[in-house]
Amino acid sequence: MTQRTQRQQVIETLKELGGFATLRKLYEAVDFSTWGTMTPEATIRKIVQKSPEIFKIRPGLWALEDSKSEVLKKFKIKEGDKKSEERFSHSYYQGLLVEMGKLRRMTTFIPAQDKNRLFLGSPLSEITDTTKIPKFTYENLLKRAKTIDVIWFNERNMPHSFYEIEHTTDIKNSLSKYYELQDFAAKFFIVADAHRENEYYDKISASIFNDIRSRVKFMKYKTVIDDYNSLKNLSDFSW
C-alpha cells in the first residue's frame, strides 16, 4: 500500500472537515505521528500556502479549491461583493476572540444584533455564552457597553477585556466608548488590519483621550490569528 504524502493527508483532512478549516483545527485533526518532523505545524502551514488544491479564505482559514463554491455559499461570501466580504471578516474575528475568551474560561458576550452573523458557517450565538450583557454597572454605561463587538467577563461577571473590531468603521467611535468605560479595571483593544495602525495613533492622540491612551492597545489581525492558532493552554496567552 502506497503511503500517503503529507500534502495528501492535509487535503484529505480538509475534505473530512467539510472542505475548510482553520490552521488550529488542522493542527488538531491531521495525524502527523509518522511525519518524522519536530515542527509539523510549520509543515502544514507550508502545505496550505503552496498547494494549488488549497486556497486562503482569510488569514488562518483555508479551503479546498474543489469545494470553493460550496464553502463561499456556506459563509455567505460573494466574490467581488465588498459588503459580504466585510461582514464575513468582521464576524470571523469576533468568533476567534470569542473562542479565545472561552479558552481563558471567561464568559463571552457579543451584541444581540450580531447573534445571527456567521462564524465558519454557524451563527455566532452558538459559540458565544450570551448576547444579554451582565448588569455590572449603571444603565447609561450598559447602553454603551452592549454595542461593543466582544466582551470577556470574569467569574464575578465584571468586564475583563473589551474588543472593538475596526474593519472599516471609525476608530474614534470605539475610543469614545472606552472613554466612558474607563473607570473599570478592564483591558481595551482596537482590533484591526495593520494598515490602520497609523490611523489609530492619530485618533488616540487627541487630547480628549489623554486619560485612556496608556490603557488602549492596538491589536493587529495577525496577532489574533497567530495567537489563536498557537494556543495550547492558558500559559500561551500574552494579553
MDAnalysis code that builds the backbone (N, CA, C; Angstrom):
import MDAnalysis as mda
import numpy as np

u = mda.Universe.empty(717, n_residues=239, atom_resindex=np.repeat(np.arange(239), 3), trajectory=True)
u.add_TopologyAttr("name", ["N", "CA", "C"] * 239)
u.add_TopologyAttr("resid", np.arange(1, 240))
u.add_TopologyAttr("resname", ["MET", "THR", "GLN", "ARG", "THR", "GLN", "ARG", "GLN", "GLN", "VAL", "ILE", "GLU", "THR", "LEU", "LYS", "GLU", "LEU", "GLY", "GLY", "PHE", "ALA", "THR", "LEU", "ARG", "LYS", "LEU", "TYR", "GLU", "ALA", "VAL", "ASP", "PHE", "SER", "THR", "TRP", "GLY", "THR", "MET", "THR", "PRO", "GLU", "ALA", "THR", "ILE", "ARG", "LYS", "ILE", "VAL", "GLN", "LYS", "SER", "PRO", "GLU", "ILE", "PHE", "LYS", "ILE", "ARG", "PRO", "GLY", "LEU", "TRP", "ALA", "LEU", "GLU", "ASP", "SER", "LYS", "SER", "GLU", "VAL", "LEU", "LYS", "LYS", "PHE", "LYS", "ILE", "LYS", "GLU", "GLY", "ASP", "LYS", "LYS", "SER", "GLU", "GLU", "ARG", "PHE", "SER", "HIS", "SER", "TYR", "TYR", "GLN", "GLY", "LEU", "LEU", "VAL", "GLU", "MET", "GLY", "LYS", "LEU", "ARG", "ARG", "MET", "THR", "THR", "PHE", "ILE", "PRO", "ALA", "GLN", "ASP", "LYS", "ASN", "ARG", "LEU", "PHE", "LEU", "GLY", "SER", "PRO", "LEU", "SER", "GLU", "ILE", "THR", "ASP", "THR", "THR", "LYS", "ILE", "PRO", "LYS", "PHE", "THR", "TYR", "GLU", "ASN", "LEU", "LEU", "LYS", "ARG", "ALA", "LYS", "THR", "ILE", "ASP", "VAL", "ILE", "TRP", "PHE", "ASN", "GLU", "ARG", "ASN", "MET", "PRO", "HIS", "SER", "PHE", "TYR", "GLU", "ILE", "GLU", "HIS", "THR", "THR", "ASP", "ILE", "LYS", "ASN", "SER", "LEU", "SER", "LYS", "TYR", "TYR", "GLU", "LEU", "GLN", "ASP", "PHE", "ALA", "ALA", "LYS", "PHE", "PHE", "ILE", "VAL", "ALA", "ASP", "ALA", "HIS", "ARG", "GLU", "ASN", "GLU", "TYR", "TYR", "ASP", "LYS", "ILE", "SER", "ALA", "SER", "ILE", "PHE", "ASN", "ASP", "ILE", "ARG", "SER", "ARG", "VAL", "LYS", "PHE", "MET", "LYS", "TYR", "LYS", "THR", "VAL", "ILE", "ASP", "ASP", "TYR", "ASN", "SER", "LEU", "LYS", "ASN", "LEU", "SER", "ASP", "PHE", "SER", "TRP"])
u.atoms.positions = np.array([
    [0.842, -1.202, 0.000],
    [0.000, 0.000, 0.000],
    [0.876, 1.251, 0.000],
    [0.640, 2.144, -0.934],
    [1.420, 3.361, -1.056],
    [1.109, 4.303, 0.104],
    [2.158, 4.787, 0.755],
    [1.961, 5.704, 1.869],
    [1.552, 7.077, 1.349],
    [0.577, 7.667, 1.977],
    [0.108, 8.991, 1.571],
    [1.160, 10.043, 1.885],
    [1.265, 11.008, 1.011],
    [2.188, 12.109, 1.265],
    [1.580, 13.032, 2.319],
    [2.416, 13.894, 2.856],
    [1.927, 14.860, 3.833],
    [0.864, 15.761, 3.207],
    [1.087, 16.179, 1.976],
    [0.127, 17.040, 1.285],
    [-1.208, 16.316, 1.119],
    [-1.156, 15.050, 0.750],
    [-2.398, 14.275, 0.592],
    [-3.137, 14.167, 1.918],
    [-2.399, 13.990, 2.996],
    [-3.044, 13.900, 4.309],
    [-3.766, 15.195, 4.663],
    [-3.123, 16.325, 4.383],
    [-3.749, 17.618, 4.690],
    [-4.996, 17.808, 3.833],
    [-4.924, 17.476, 2.567],
    [-6.066, 17.623, 1.667],
    [-7.216, 16.713, 2.101],
    [-6.895, 15.486, 2.459],
    [-7.937, 14.549, 2.914],
    [-8.568, 15.016, 4.221],
    [-7.757, 15.576, 5.098],
    [-8.296, 16.099, 6.357],
    [-9.231, 17.271, 6.096],
    [-8.872, 18.145, 5.166],
    [-9.754, 19.245, 4.796],
    [-11.082, 18.722, 4.272],
    [-11.039, 17.669, 3.463],
    [-12.279, 17.067, 2.954],
    [-13.129, 16.555, 4.100],
    [-12.493, 15.878, 5.050],
    [-13.213, 15.323, 6.199],
    [-13.832, 16.411, 7.066],
    [-13.214, 17.588, 7.052],
    [-13.699, 18.704, 7.872],
    [-14.716, 19.576, 7.140],
    [-15.156, 19.125, 5.968],
    [-16.181, 19.858, 5.243],
    [-15.645, 20.764, 4.151],
    [-14.365, 20.625, 3.841],
    [-13.784, 21.409, 2.760],
    [-13.055, 22.655, 3.219],
    [-13.086, 22.942, 4.515],
    [-12.400, 24.126, 5.041],
    [-11.984, 23.875, 6.485],
    [-11.031, 24.674, 6.959],
    [-10.607, 24.570, 8.359],
    [-9.665, 25.714, 8.699],
    [-9.651, 26.060, 9.973],
    [-8.622, 26.971, 10.466],
    [-7.335, 26.165, 10.621],
    [-6.214, 26.875, 10.667],
    [-4.951, 26.186, 10.912],
    [-4.998, 25.446, 12.237],
    [-5.592, 26.076, 13.232],
    [-5.689, 25.435, 14.541],
    [-6.401, 24.084, 14.443],
    [-7.488, 24.042, 13.677],
    [-8.228, 22.796, 13.510],
    [-7.395, 21.766, 12.757],
    [-6.644, 22.203, 11.756],
    [-5.772, 21.278, 11.029],
    [-4.691, 20.718, 11.947],
    [-4.121, 21.573, 12.788],
    [-3.108, 21.089, 13.729],
    [-3.670, 19.974, 14.612],
    [-4.941, 20.112, 14.980],
    [-5.574, 19.124, 15.859],
    [-5.991, 17.865, 15.110],
    [-6.403, 18.025, 13.836],
    [-7.022, 16.917, 13.108],
    [-6.063, 16.075, 12.272],
    [-4.992, 16.670, 11.779],
    [-4.062, 15.916, 10.934],
    [-3.215, 14.971, 11.798],
    [-3.128, 13.712, 11.384],
    [-2.292, 12.744, 12.087],
    [-0.877, 12.821, 11.526],
    [-0.024, 13.549, 12.215],
    [1.348, 13.694, 11.721],
    [2.337, 12.870, 12.555],
    [1.832, 11.781, 13.160],
    [2.683, 10.947, 14.014],
    [3.790, 10.249, 13.241],
    [3.614, 10.086, 11.924],
    [4.626, 9.400, 11.121],
    [5.451, 10.363, 10.268],
    [5.288, 11.661, 10.490],
    [5.946, 12.632, 9.623],
    [7.444, 12.766, 9.884],
    [7.879, 12.426, 11.051],
    [9.292, 12.497, 11.344],
    [9.849, 13.905, 11.370],
    [9.030, 14.856, 11.815],
    [9.488, 16.237, 11.912],
    [9.163, 16.785, 13.283],
    [10.012, 17.660, 13.762],
    [9.785, 18.286, 15.063],
    [8.865, 19.497, 14.947],
    [8.578, 19.930, 13.719],
    [7.747, 21.126, 13.503],
    [6.622, 20.824, 12.504],
    [5.707, 19.914, 12.854],
    [4.631, 19.563, 11.916],
    [3.708, 20.735, 11.597],
    [3.503, 21.641, 12.566],
    [2.640, 22.799, 12.304],
    [3.217, 23.666, 11.185],
    [4.532, 23.852, 11.200],
    [5.176, 24.633, 10.149],
    [5.021, 23.941, 8.793],
    [5.087, 22.617, 8.798],
    [4.908, 21.862, 7.553],
    [3.488, 22.034, 7.012],
    [2.505, 21.993, 7.910],
    [1.111, 22.194, 7.491],
    [0.936, 23.589, 6.906],
    [1.520, 24.583, 7.539],
    [1.414, 25.951, 7.018],
    [2.008, 26.045, 5.615],
    [3.127, 25.399, 5.413],
    [3.779, 25.420, 4.102],
    [2.913, 24.730, 3.059],
    [2.300, 23.625, 3.449],
    [1.464, 22.862, 2.513],
    [0.263, 23.687, 2.055],
    [-0.450, 24.305, 2.997],
    [-1.647, 25.060, 2.594],
    [-1.285, 26.289, 1.757],
    [-0.114, 26.844, 2.018],
    [0.310, 28.029, 1.269],
    [0.775, 27.694, -0.149],
    [1.327, 26.497, -0.330],
    [1.943, 26.141, -1.605],
    [1.089, 25.234, -2.492],
    [0.078, 24.594, -1.933],
    [-0.696, 23.617, -2.701],
    [-1.738, 24.292, -3.585],
    [-1.755, 24.001, -4.890],
    [-2.758, 24.602, -5.783],
    [-4.177, 24.113, -5.498],
    [-4.295, 23.002, -4.774],
    [-5.619, 22.466, -4.440],
    [-6.270, 23.207, -3.279],
    [-5.518, 24.110, -2.640],
    [-5.987, 24.788, -1.433],
    [-5.920, 26.297, -1.634],
    [-6.930, 27.022, -1.155],
    [-6.899, 28.482, -1.242],
    [-7.191, 29.110, 0.114],
    [-6.738, 30.334, 0.290],
    [-6.932, 31.063, 1.545],
    [-8.211, 31.876, 1.486],
    [-9.087, 31.654, 2.457],
    [-10.298, 32.465, 2.569],
    [-9.979, 33.748, 3.328],
    [-9.346, 33.570, 4.473],
    [-8.854, 34.662, 5.294],
    [-7.583, 34.177, 5.973],
    [-6.772, 35.068, 6.519],
    [-5.588, 34.596, 7.239],
    [-5.966, 33.553, 8.289],
    [-5.282, 32.422, 8.247],
    [-5.562, 31.354, 9.203],
    [-6.732, 30.477, 8.850],
    [-7.368, 30.699, 7.699],
    [-8.543, 29.936, 7.292],
    [-8.370, 29.492, 5.839],
    [-8.403, 28.185, 5.624],
    [-8.089, 27.615, 4.312],
    [-9.191, 26.666, 3.849],
    [-9.291, 26.494, 2.535],
    [-10.333, 25.626, 1.973],
    [-9.840, 24.976, 0.686],
    [-10.541, 23.931, 0.279],
    [-10.206, 23.225, -0.950],
    [-10.781, 23.947, -2.161],
    [-9.990, 24.058, -3.197],
    [-10.464, 24.677, -4.444],
    [-11.691, 23.945, -4.973],
    [-11.713, 22.619, -4.848],
    [-12.855, 21.827, -5.341],
    [-14.142, 22.158, -4.600],
    [-14.019, 22.692, -3.396],
    [-15.202, 22.999, -2.577],
    [-15.476, 24.490, -2.516],
    [-14.808, 25.266, -3.342],
    [-14.841, 26.722, -3.221],
    [-16.258, 27.287, -3.269],
    [-17.046, 26.908, -4.256],
    [-18.387, 27.488, -4.388],
    [-19.265, 27.136, -3.193],
    [-19.157, 25.878, -2.717],
    [-19.973, 25.454, -1.571],
    [-19.553, 26.174, -0.290],
    [-18.242, 26.311, -0.104],
    [-17.743, 26.960, 1.108],
    [-18.115, 28.438, 1.134],
    [-17.926, 29.132, 0.019],
    [-18.266, 30.551, -0.028],
    [-19.766, 30.760, 0.176],
    [-20.564, 29.851, -0.364],
    [-22.013, 29.939, -0.160],
    [-22.358, 29.728, 1.312],
    [-21.703, 28.767, 1.940],
    [-21.934, 28.491, 3.361],
    [-21.596, 29.703, 4.210],
    [-20.525, 30.408, 3.820],
    [-20.081, 31.583, 4.567],
    [-20.779, 32.865, 4.113],
    [-21.629, 32.754, 3.122],
    [-22.353, 33.895, 2.550],
    [-21.400, 34.972, 2.027],
    [-20.338, 34.501, 1.394],
    [-19.379, 35.411, 0.755],
    [-19.635, 35.397, -0.740],
    [-19.852, 36.568, -1.308],
    [-19.989, 36.697, -2.755],
    [-18.712, 37.344, -3.279],
    [-18.007, 36.615, -4.126],
    [-16.744, 37.137, -4.643],
    [-16.960, 38.466, -5.369],
    [-16.156, 39.426, -5.021],
    [-16.287, 40.738, -5.634],
    [-17.277, 41.644, -4.947],
    [-18.051, 41.078, -3.992],
    [-19.031, 41.864, -3.240],
    [-18.364, 42.330, -1.945],
    [-17.959, 43.563, -1.906],
    [-17.195, 44.092, -0.783],
    [-17.946, 43.987, 0.538],
    [-19.253, 44.259, 0.506],
    [-20.031, 44.239, 1.748],
    [-20.093, 42.840, 2.358],
    [-20.307, 41.817, 1.513],
    [-20.383, 40.458, 2.049],
    [-19.030, 40.025, 2.594],
    [-17.960, 40.446, 1.959],
    [-16.622, 40.101, 2.432],
    [-16.302, 40.822, 3.735],
    [-16.742, 42.065, 3.860],
    [-16.527, 42.808, 5.106],
    [-17.324, 42.199, 6.256],
    [-18.566, 41.798, 5.982],
    [-19.384, 41.163, 7.025],
    [-18.716, 39.886, 7.511],
    [-18.218, 39.100, 6.557],
    [-17.573, 37.845, 6.939],
    [-16.329, 38.115, 7.778],
    [-15.501, 39.056, 7.336],
    [-14.268, 39.356, 8.065],
    [-14.566, 39.788, 9.496],
    [-15.563, 40.651, 9.649],
    [-15.904, 41.151, 10.985],
    [-16.330, 40.008, 11.903],
    [-17.229, 39.161, 11.444],
    [-17.715, 38.069, 12.294],
    [-16.645, 36.987, 12.482],
    [-15.745, 36.864, 11.522],
    [-14.646, 35.900, 11.647],
    [-13.769, 36.267, 12.842],
    [-13.381, 37.522, 12.933],
    [-12.534, 37.931, 14.049],
    [-13.308, 37.962, 15.361],
    [-14.596, 38.280, 15.290],
    [-15.423, 38.161, 16.505],
    [-15.386, 36.725, 17.018],
    [-15.588, 35.782, 16.124],
    [-15.611, 34.375, 16.521],
    [-14.294, 33.910, 17.110],
    [-13.186, 34.327, 16.513],
    [-11.877, 33.946, 17.046],
    [-11.691, 34.483, 18.455],
    [-12.088, 35.738, 18.677],
    [-11.952, 36.341, 20.005],
    [-12.860, 35.664, 21.023],
    [-14.059, 35.282, 20.584],
    [-14.969, 34.554, 21.477],
    [-14.350, 33.219, 21.877],
    [-13.828, 32.481, 20.903],
    [-13.253, 31.172, 21.212],
    [-12.049, 31.297, 22.145],
    [-11.238, 32.349, 21.953],
    [-10.105, 32.537, 22.844],
    [-10.561, 32.916, 24.249],
    [-11.628, 33.694, 24.333],
    [-12.173, 34.027, 25.638],
    [-12.644, 32.786, 26.385],
    [-13.272, 31.885, 25.660],
    [-13.750, 30.653, 26.287],
    [-12.579, 29.783, 26.747],
    [-11.493, 29.792, 25.953],
    [-10.298, 29.060, 26.358],
    [-9.741, 29.620, 27.671],
    [-9.937, 30.920, 27.882],
    [-9.475, 31.547, 29.119],
    [-10.516, 31.432, 30.231],
    [-11.569, 30.671, 29.960],
    [-12.646, 30.425, 30.937],
    [-13.378, 31.710, 31.309],
    [-13.466, 32.609, 30.345],
    [-14.243, 33.823, 30.519],
    [-15.668, 33.599, 30.019],
    [-16.595, 34.391, 30.495],
    [-17.933, 34.434, 29.922],
    [-17.871, 35.409, 28.750],
    [-18.284, 34.952, 27.579],
    [-18.148, 35.774, 26.377],
    [-19.481, 36.388, 25.972],
    [-19.384, 37.642, 25.519],
    [-20.564, 38.404, 25.107],
    [-20.343, 38.984, 23.716],
    [-21.412, 38.953, 22.898],
    [-21.476, 39.721, 21.660],
    [-22.817, 40.444, 21.636],
    [-22.926, 41.547, 20.911],
    [-24.200, 42.266, 20.858],
    [-25.320, 41.401, 20.263],
    [-26.531, 41.615, 20.744],
    [-27.682, 40.839, 20.280],
    [-27.870, 40.951, 18.769],
    [-27.552, 42.126, 18.203],
    [-27.756, 42.299, 16.763],
    [-26.772, 41.483, 15.922],
    [-25.734, 40.922, 16.573],
    [-24.750, 40.119, 15.845],
    [-24.965, 38.621, 15.996],
    [-25.987, 38.218, 16.724],
    [-26.120, 36.805, 17.072],
    [-26.293, 35.887, 15.864],
    [-26.847, 36.403, 14.772],
    [-27.054, 35.562, 13.585],
    [-25.936, 35.696, 12.554],
    [-24.940, 36.527, 12.854],
    [-23.779, 36.596, 11.970],
    [-23.046, 35.259, 12.013],
    [-22.410, 34.916, 10.893],
    [-21.812, 33.593, 10.792],
    [-20.338, 33.579, 11.150],
    [-19.972, 32.566, 11.917],
    [-18.576, 32.253, 12.177],
    [-18.333, 30.841, 11.680],
    [-17.609, 30.729, 10.585],
    [-17.333, 29.437, 9.957],
    [-18.613, 28.669, 9.658],
    [-19.620, 29.399, 9.220],
    [-20.860, 28.782, 8.769],
    [-21.931, 28.608, 9.817],
    [-21.627, 28.902, 11.072],
    [-22.607, 28.756, 12.151],
    [-22.845, 30.114, 12.804],
    [-24.061, 30.369, 13.324],
    [-24.332, 31.651, 13.987],
    [-23.405, 31.872, 15.171],
    [-22.960, 33.090, 15.340],
    [-22.094, 33.414, 16.473],
    [-22.736, 33.060, 17.812],
    [-24.064, 33.130, 17.859],
    [-24.758, 32.830, 19.116],
    [-24.516, 31.398, 19.585],
    [-24.147, 30.506, 18.653],
    [-23.933, 29.103, 19.020],
    [-22.621, 28.889, 19.769],
    [-21.678, 29.810, 19.622],
    [-20.406, 29.643, 20.331],
    [-20.235, 30.649, 21.460],
    [-21.094, 31.675, 21.491],
    [-20.973, 32.747, 22.488],
    [-21.829, 32.432, 23.702],
    [-21.329, 32.784, 24.875],
    [-22.081, 32.481, 26.098],
    [-23.373, 33.270, 26.206],
    [-23.324, 34.560, 25.823],
    [-24.527, 35.369, 25.993],
    [-24.550, 36.564, 25.039],
    [-25.762, 36.973, 24.694],
    [-25.956, 38.222, 23.953],
    [-26.715, 39.218, 24.842],
    [-26.887, 38.840, 26.116],
    [-27.526, 39.717, 27.102],
    [-26.455, 40.140, 28.099],
    [-26.120, 41.396, 28.090],
    [-24.983, 41.860, 28.877],
    [-25.264, 41.797, 30.381],
    [-24.310, 41.272, 31.163],
    [-24.492, 41.268, 32.620],
    [-24.644, 42.691, 33.149],
    [-25.466, 42.864, 34.159],
    [-25.711, 44.201, 34.709],
    [-24.634, 44.545, 35.733],
    [-23.480, 44.948, 35.189],
    [-22.335, 45.223, 36.035],
    [-22.208, 46.700, 36.407],
    [-23.106, 47.548, 35.860],
    [-22.991, 48.974, 36.125],
    [-24.316, 49.679, 35.839],
    [-24.276, 51.015, 35.780],
    [-25.468, 51.813, 35.535],
    [-25.968, 51.627, 34.098],
    [-27.255, 51.888, 33.910],
    [-27.877, 51.652, 32.612],
    [-27.249, 52.478, 31.491],
    [-26.866, 53.724, 31.793],
    [-26.296, 54.562, 30.729],
    [-24.969, 53.999, 30.226],
    [-24.205, 53.369, 31.118],
    [-22.947, 52.757, 30.709],
    [-23.181, 51.399, 30.053],
    [-24.168, 50.678, 30.537],
    [-24.512, 49.395, 29.908],
    [-24.955, 49.609, 28.465],
    [-25.655, 50.700, 28.238],
    [-26.122, 51.014, 26.889],
    [-24.952, 51.142, 25.928],
    [-23.856, 51.703, 26.385],
    [-22.653, 51.828, 25.556],
    [-21.935, 50.487, 25.438],
    [-21.796, 49.818, 26.571],
    [-21.028, 48.569, 26.586],
    [-21.656, 47.489, 25.707],
    [-22.983, 47.443, 25.664],
    [-23.627, 46.348, 24.937],
    [-23.536, 46.473, 23.421],
    [-22.914, 47.555, 22.937],
    [-22.685, 47.684, 21.490],
    [-21.261, 47.264, 21.116],
    [-20.439, 46.913, 22.100],
    [-19.052, 46.527, 21.841],
    [-19.005, 45.120, 21.255],
    [-18.135, 44.912, 20.286],
    [-18.141, 43.688, 19.480],
    [-17.944, 42.414, 20.283],
    [-16.999, 42.413, 21.198],
    [-16.758, 41.238, 22.052],
    [-16.330, 41.733, 23.430],
    [-16.925, 41.143, 24.464],
    [-16.501, 41.430, 25.840],
    [-16.238, 40.099, 26.537],
    [-15.139, 40.051, 27.274],
    [-14.881, 38.913, 28.159],
    [-15.218, 39.343, 29.580],
    [-16.015, 38.533, 30.279],
    [-16.345, 38.784, 31.676],
    [-15.697, 37.728, 32.557],
    [-15.230, 38.155, 33.738],
    [-14.602, 37.210, 34.654],
    [-15.653, 36.461, 35.471],
    [-15.186, 35.676, 36.434],
    [-16.097, 34.832, 37.212],
    [-17.045, 35.644, 38.082],
    [-16.764, 36.916, 38.287],
    [-17.649, 37.785, 39.072],
    [-18.566, 38.614, 38.179],
    [-18.615, 38.273, 36.899],
    [-19.426, 38.994, 35.906],
    [-19.028, 40.459, 35.768],
    [-17.749, 40.709, 35.977],
    [-17.202, 42.040, 35.741],
    [-16.356, 41.990, 34.465],
    [-16.332, 43.083, 33.695],
    [-15.603, 43.052, 32.427],
    [-14.104, 42.889, 32.623],
    [-13.540, 41.960, 31.879],
    [-12.099, 41.720, 31.890],
    [-11.438, 42.399, 30.689],
    [-12.066, 42.267, 29.501],
    [-11.494, 42.843, 28.277],
    [-12.604, 43.241, 27.314],
    [-12.405, 44.382, 26.668],
    [-13.318, 44.863, 25.637],
    [-12.585, 44.845, 24.289],
    [-13.291, 44.394, 23.249],
    [-12.701, 44.336, 21.908],
    [-13.633, 44.988, 20.894],
    [-13.108, 45.983, 20.203],
    [-13.831, 46.576, 19.094],
    [-13.081, 46.237, 17.803],
    [-13.782, 45.625, 16.857],
    [-13.183, 45.217, 15.586],
    [-13.441, 46.313, 14.559],
    [-12.381, 46.940, 14.126],
    [-12.498, 48.084, 13.226],
    [-12.033, 47.696, 11.824],
    [-12.964, 47.101, 11.070],
    [-12.607, 46.698, 9.713],
    [-12.646, 47.910, 8.779],
    [-13.742, 48.651, 8.856],
    [-13.863, 49.851, 8.017],
    [-14.440, 51.036, 8.790],
    [-15.001, 50.791, 9.965],
    [-15.702, 51.844, 10.701],
    [-14.732, 52.807, 11.382],
    [-15.291, 53.877, 11.924],
    [-14.493, 54.955, 12.502],
    [-13.948, 54.559, 13.874],
    [-12.649, 54.504, 13.984],
    [-11.991, 54.119, 15.235],
    [-12.360, 55.068, 16.376],
    [-12.604, 56.317, 16.049],
    [-12.912, 57.310, 17.090],
    [-14.170, 56.925, 17.865],
    [-15.140, 56.320, 17.209],
    [-16.371, 55.910, 17.898],
    [-16.072, 54.893, 18.993],
    [-15.180, 53.952, 18.690],
    [-14.821, 52.942, 19.690],
    [-14.044, 53.553, 20.831],
    [-13.150, 54.459, 20.524],
    [-12.391, 55.135, 21.580],
    [-13.305, 55.930, 22.498],
    [-14.363, 56.497, 21.944],
    [-15.334, 57.239, 22.755],
    [-16.049, 56.310, 23.734],
    [-16.347, 55.086, 23.298],
    [-16.956, 54.102, 24.205],
    [-15.996, 53.783, 25.343],
    [-14.733, 53.561, 24.991],
    [-13.751, 53.221, 26.011],
    [-13.541, 54.372, 26.994],
    [-13.626, 55.583, 26.494],
    [-13.501, 56.754, 27.367],
    [-14.577, 56.713, 28.457],
    [-15.790, 56.353, 28.074],
    [-16.898, 56.317, 29.033],
    [-16.776, 55.139, 30.000],
    [-16.043, 54.102, 29.600],
    [-15.925, 52.896, 30.426],
    [-14.592, 52.824, 31.163],
    [-13.872, 53.917, 31.208],
    [-12.509, 53.915, 31.737],
    [-12.406, 53.620, 33.220],
    [-13.490, 53.758, 33.972],
    [-13.422, 53.543, 35.414],
    [-13.432, 52.067, 35.806],
    [-13.540, 51.188, 34.819],
    [-13.495, 49.757, 35.101],
    [-12.082, 49.232, 34.892],
    [-11.677, 48.323, 35.753],
    [-10.325, 47.747, 35.672],
    [-10.308, 46.671, 34.590],
    [-10.509, 47.109, 33.367],
    [-10.579, 46.194, 32.235],
    [-9.579, 46.618, 31.170],
    [-9.307, 45.704, 30.249],
    [-8.410, 45.995, 29.139],
    [-9.234, 46.445, 27.930],
    [-8.672, 47.351, 27.149],
    [-9.361, 47.875, 25.974],
    [-8.517, 47.612, 24.719],
    [-9.157, 47.029, 23.696],
    [-8.443, 46.706, 22.470],
    [-9.178, 47.239, 21.243],
    [-8.404, 47.794, 20.328],
    [-8.888, 48.093, 18.985],
    [-8.265, 47.036, 18.083],
    [-9.100, 46.238, 17.449],
    [-8.627, 45.130, 16.612],
    [-8.834, 45.511, 15.152],
    [-7.754, 45.521, 14.388],
    [-7.863, 45.979, 13.004],
    [-6.679, 45.488, 12.182],
    [-6.782, 45.709, 10.876],
    [-5.677, 45.384, 9.983],
    [-4.502, 46.318, 10.253],
    [-3.306, 45.842, 9.972],
    [-2.093, 46.613, 10.257],
    [-2.084, 47.975, 9.566],
    [-2.757, 48.067, 8.409],
    [-2.709, 49.329, 7.669],
    [-3.463, 50.460, 8.383],
    [-4.263, 50.116, 9.419],
    [-4.999, 51.142, 10.158],
    [-4.277, 51.588, 11.436],
    [-3.092, 51.059, 11.668],
    [-2.390, 51.388, 12.912],
    [-2.045, 52.869, 13.009],
    [-1.566, 53.457, 11.936],
    [-1.246, 54.892, 11.962],
    [-2.493, 55.728, 12.215],
    [-3.614, 55.297, 11.618],
    [-4.881, 55.997, 11.844],
    [-5.270, 55.925, 13.313],
    [-5.080, 54.745, 13.909],
    [-5.390, 54.567, 15.326],
    [-4.584, 55.546, 16.187],
    [-3.282, 55.619, 15.957],
    [-2.432, 56.510, 16.757],
    [-2.778, 57.970, 16.524],
    [-3.213, 58.289, 15.338],
    [-3.638, 59.654, 15.051],
    [-4.890, 60.003, 15.854],
    [-5.853, 59.063, 15.899],
    [-7.118, 59.324, 16.602],
    [-6.919, 59.370, 18.118],
    [-6.117, 58.451, 18.630],
    [-5.986, 58.396, 20.091],
    [-5.068, 59.500, 20.623],
    [-4.370, 60.196, 19.754],
    [-3.514, 61.301, 20.192],
    [-4.317, 62.554, 20.541],
    [-5.619, 62.561, 20.219],
    [-6.459, 63.709, 20.563],
    [-6.492, 63.890, 22.080],
    [-6.500, 65.122, 22.532],
    [-6.404, 65.405, 23.967],
    [-7.548, 64.791, 24.768],
    [-8.699, 64.627, 24.134],
    [-9.851, 64.059, 24.860],
    [-9.557, 62.648, 25.358],
    [-8.625, 61.966, 24.694],
    [-8.334, 60.585, 25.079],
    [-7.078, 60.459, 25.945],
    [-6.625, 61.558, 26.514],
    [-5.430, 61.528, 27.370],
    [-5.547, 60.492, 28.485],
    [-6.726, 60.416, 29.096],
    [-6.904, 59.552, 30.267],
    [-6.895, 58.061, 29.936],
    [-7.131, 57.706, 28.687],
    [-7.187, 56.279, 28.354],
    [-6.067, 55.844, 27.406],
    [-5.254, 56.795, 26.968],
    [-4.259, 56.485, 25.935],
    [-3.346, 55.329, 26.328],
    [-2.932, 55.278, 27.570],
    [-1.997, 54.231, 28.002],
    [-2.678, 52.880, 28.221],
    [-4.018, 52.891, 28.223],
    [-4.743, 51.660, 28.531],
    [-5.291, 50.956, 27.295],
    [-5.408, 51.669, 26.197],
    [-5.952, 51.069, 24.975],
    [-4.794, 50.513, 24.147],
    [-4.986, 49.305, 23.631],
    [-3.966, 48.663, 22.812],
    [-4.495, 48.420, 21.399],
    [-3.637, 48.654, 20.424],
    [-3.970, 48.321, 19.041],
    [-3.533, 46.885, 18.793],
    [-4.459, 46.058, 18.384],
    [-4.159, 44.649, 18.122],
    [-4.364, 44.347, 16.645],
    [-3.312, 43.946, 15.986],
    [-3.402, 43.609, 14.566],
    [-4.144, 42.286, 14.378],
    [-4.840, 42.188, 13.251],
    [-5.486, 40.921, 12.924],
    [-4.490, 39.767, 13.009],
    [-3.278, 40.007, 12.542],
    [-2.260, 38.952, 12.529],
    [-1.981, 38.435, 13.931],
    [-2.004, 39.329, 14.918],
    [-1.787, 38.901, 16.302],
    [-2.891, 37.974, 16.760],
    [-4.135, 38.322, 16.417],
    [-5.270, 37.474, 16.778],
    [-5.108, 36.095, 16.140],
    [-4.806, 36.076, 14.845],
    [-4.657, 34.814, 14.116],
    [-3.521, 33.983, 14.695],
    [-2.366, 34.602, 14.881],
    [-1.200, 33.865, 15.371],
    [-1.450, 33.286, 16.752],
    [-2.046, 34.095, 17.640],
    [-2.311, 33.599, 18.990],
    [-3.363, 32.488, 18.980],
    [-4.401, 32.671, 18.192],
    [-5.462, 31.662, 18.115],
    [-4.906, 30.324, 17.636],
    [-4.062, 30.367, 16.621],
    [-3.537, 29.128, 16.039],
    [-2.467, 28.461, 16.894],
    [-1.833, 29.235, 17.763],
    [-0.735, 28.668, 18.550],
    [-1.132, 28.256, 19.958],
    [-2.320, 28.650, 20.400],
    [-2.708, 28.376, 21.785],
    [-2.886, 26.887, 22.057],
    [-2.234, 26.444, 23.104],
    [-2.413, 25.064, 23.566],
    [-2.936, 25.041, 25.000],
    [-2.570, 26.062, 25.761],
    [-3.064, 26.145, 27.140],
    [-3.037, 27.613, 27.578],
    [-3.525, 27.868, 28.767],
    [-3.664, 29.240, 29.246],
    [-2.334, 29.988, 29.318],
    [-1.239, 29.266, 29.578],
    [0.043, 29.930, 29.697],
    [0.533, 30.517, 28.391],
    [-0.090, 30.153, 27.276],
    [0.315, 30.671, 25.972],
    [-0.196, 32.080, 25.728],
    [-1.127, 32.570, 26.530],
    [-1.678, 33.892, 26.306],
    [-0.667, 34.968, 26.676],
    [-0.541, 35.947, 25.761],
    [0.376, 37.058, 26.014],
    [-0.383, 38.329, 26.334],
    [-1.722, 38.288, 26.393],
    [-2.504, 39.503, 26.625],
    [-3.793, 39.159, 27.350],
])
